[in-house]
Structures are given as structure tokens and as C-alpha cells.
């Protein structure tokens, strides 16, 4: 076309050979980006036309088969070399093992790359495996959760916020704590952090907040430390990853505390948590308002009955389901030691905490701290009196501890059965210990060991009922290492929108249902008559969800 020839009549051969489609022309891309950045008043979109598989030759370029083609043949390698002007002779282009290409340290390309790397702060990716340990807070900071709540009913979510507020005051550690909130902070009672920690904004506060008359009003600041992300779990997980890897990227160990709503952490952004683990992020993740029957007023899509199970699939996640505030304190303290002390382990912690208020007991004087941290300890021993054959063990975690303690009382007072109640702080850690024990025994048949769980339970004649506010699969994780008969109770299924009591009766996890499960085990072992089980079912009206005590309605959605 003479018109096209006229357009390039004064061009050299090199100019013509350098013609590229817009999306592959770096000068055009730069010019378009510059124009977009300088344009004001409206959003700008750059439409860049490119070819899939560009530079890879006629067998690849613009073909749908690109993803199925894994190797370049020699003709393709030669075409690629010529297209990119690479100084590689034909004899070195082995299609099975093509050579790496380096333009030379004196080449303009290499010099440019090195200059940019230096300007931008060094090579990436680059890992700093060891960072300085952080000073650990004094024990006095944990008093707020160890002393209990007296007669006041406090949810574990609120207990954790109180602990976080105290830790933020620590001179050596407090300035490194970064709360990350993907939802409304007041849902978690975190507005108490606003006056002191403030919400980070690179531009400061640009508006007059509607709650400005309140003591705990929104306060944004360029020096704020709270990352209030809006309803953006993906962005919050990215922030968690950035803060959690700062010990490596910037040699500044920071402590992200990411508090998400119900099941919307691991379910919505599990892939991002895997990426965080892959990058060796450290920090704390809190599944607030957890439990399939505990967050009961916002529809079934909010009722978390499986985040502990999802957390168990991530090798870097140390997951706990604490029942009481003092357990939270012990676990958080140990997490700080493991991730930010001399050990500096590449892990991050996941806690499930609840929005149901109940009296928080003070830390027992003879607390089995090792058991608490490893996953199980005896919280409420059975009475020493009673017939040996009518004994049981109830294993419970999180909010289910209250149901287990009620069942213990019912069994003793109404059925003459004495039960131990064990607090299982981590089903996942018990399973991992069991798997490690099995692996050791497989490879060392002459030096066999017992799992921690087996050591705790062996020698007791009472069978085991395990319960939580999660799916039975969470409890079933430990079954291979329980030396007694084992039954699990859990919250499998979608459930209902109803009172907490009705939901727990529906799933058969309330105190009465646990008591009946224990009686059923004793009957199957021939220790009581089966008619006793039917008597208990009738007495407690287990088939009628409306017969259940509705329970505490405070803190519900």
C-alpha cells in the first residue's frame, strides 16, 4: 500500500525491524502509562494488544495449545535466539538442555539491571533467615487474663482484646504489634484501641467521623498502627503476609494480629494463607465469633464449624481452640517465644475465639502448662468416690467446655457416673504429635514411643467422648491415639438460625446430649442397662430442639 510506504519512507531498516504491536513496544507502553498518570478527572484504561507466546516462534505464538506444549524444539530455539538477538552459537542449542544466557557484566542490559536493583534496595527475592529476637513482655501483662473475670461474663474475643491492649503498652514489644481488621472493628470490641493505637491512613483523617462525640470514635492518623481494611479479607491477608515477613524483607520483626470474622479467613483466603506459609510469615490469626452454634443470628453462611479443619491442612499453622482467657494468655505468650524469641520458628498461630459471654475462671494454681500448650490437660477431675465401672472422660475445646462441665454435673448427680473433663486446647497439635510418633515407631521398631495423648489417657478405665463447636472431623483427628472406646460429637451440617440452645440440641452437643452419649457408651460396654439411655433421652427431650434451654443470647449476631 503506497500510503503505508509513505509513512515509513524516511525510516531505516532497524526502525522497521523494531516495529512491534503496541503491547510489546516498551516505548509505547511507557508513553501510554505516562499519559494515564498525568491525565486528571476520569479513570484511564490502557488497551494493549499482545500475542500469547510472543517471541516463542510459529509453533507457540497465538496458539491455544501454548499451555500443552512444554518444550522448545531446536528450530524453535534458533528462532527465539534470532528474535531476541542472543549471542549463542547453533552448536550450543541443545533442545534437551539449552544453555543459560548471560549478556556479560559489561553489557548495558546487565549494568541497567544492577543499577535499578541497587536503587530499589537490593535483590528480590532475597531471604534473611535470622532476625534479632524481640524482648518478651513481662508476666504482669498477662494478669488481665489470668485473674479471671470474677462474676462478670466475658467472651474470649473480648478477653483477647483486653490482653492485646495491655501488650500494646509494653515498651519493648508494643510498638511492633499491628492489628489487622477486615471488618467492622466494633464487632470485636476493638474500638477501645482507637484512641491510643489509631487507624493508619497515609493521608491522615480526611473526614469528620459520625461518632466524633464518642470517647472511642474513629481516629485515623499517618502514625496509626491499626490496619482497618474494610470488608476485604484478601487485602487483609496480604497485609498479614507483608507484616509477618518484615523480619526477613526489612530486618524489622513485626507482629501482625489479624482478626477476621467467623469463617471468612481460611474459607475465603486459604490460598493466601498457604502463600503466607510459603513465604515463612509469622504472626497471629484470630478467628473471632467462631463456632457453628455460637454465632447464631446472622444466617447459616456465617456459622463457622470447620475453620479448625481447614487450618489443619496448612503445615505452618499452629491452631488452638482455647476455652478460657487464661489459656489464651498462655498460648499467646508461647507463640511470642516461638516466633519472636531465640528460636524464631517459621510458623503462625491460629486461635478460634467466641462472642458468647461466660464467667472466665482464674488460672488454676497447679495448671498443667505443658499439657495446655501441647494440646490437652485435665481441667476438672472426677470425684474420687463412685463405682469404677461407671466412669468416663469428656474431651472438649473452646466454648464446648461449658457443655462438658454441665454434662459432668448431670452424670454425677442424676446417673451416678463420674467423669473427667479434659480441656483440649488443640486437636490439631495432638494429631501432629500422634503422626510424628507413628513415624518414629515405623522407623525405630526397637525404640517405640507413645503419643502425648496416649500417655495422658492410658490407664483410665473410662471411655472417651470428644466434643467441640466444630465438625466431628476435627475431634476425629485424634481417634487413632485414644486407648479407650471413642465417640465424637460435633456440628456437622448447615444447622439452623435459632437460639444457641436450640442449635446445640439440634446438633446433639449440649450438656444433656453429651451426658446421653456417655451413657450410651457405658451401655455398649455392658456397664449399665440400655434402658437407662432411653430413660435419659426421654427425660432430656433430646428429640425436641424447643425443649432446650435457649442459653445466653448476649453477643449473638
Secondary structure, DSSP 8 states (H G I E B T S, - for coil): -HHHHHHTTT--HHHHHT---GGG-HHHHHHHHHHHHH--SS---------TTTTS-TTTTT-GGGGG-----HHHHHHHHHHTT----GGG--SSS-------TTSHHHHHHHHHHHHTTS-SS-------------GGGGHHHHS--TT-EE-HHHHHHHHHHHHTT-TTTGGGEEEEESS-GGGGTGGGGHHHH-EE-TT---S--TTTTSTT---EETT--BEE-SS-HHHHHHHHHHHHTHHHHTS---EEEEEEETTTTHHHHHHHHHHHHHTT--EEEEEES-BTTTS-SS-GGG-BSSHHHHHHT-TTEEEE--SSHHHHHHHHHHHHHHHHSSS--S-EEEEE-----EE-----TT--HHHHHHTEEEEE---S-S-TTSEEEEEE-TTHHHHHHHHHHHHHHHH--EEEEEEES-HHHHHHHHHHHHHHHHH-TTS----HHHHHHTT--SEEEEE-SS-HHHHHTTGGG--S-EEEE---S---SS-HHHHHHHHT-SHHHHHHHHHHHHHHTTSS-HHHHHHHHHHHTTT-GGGS-----TT--
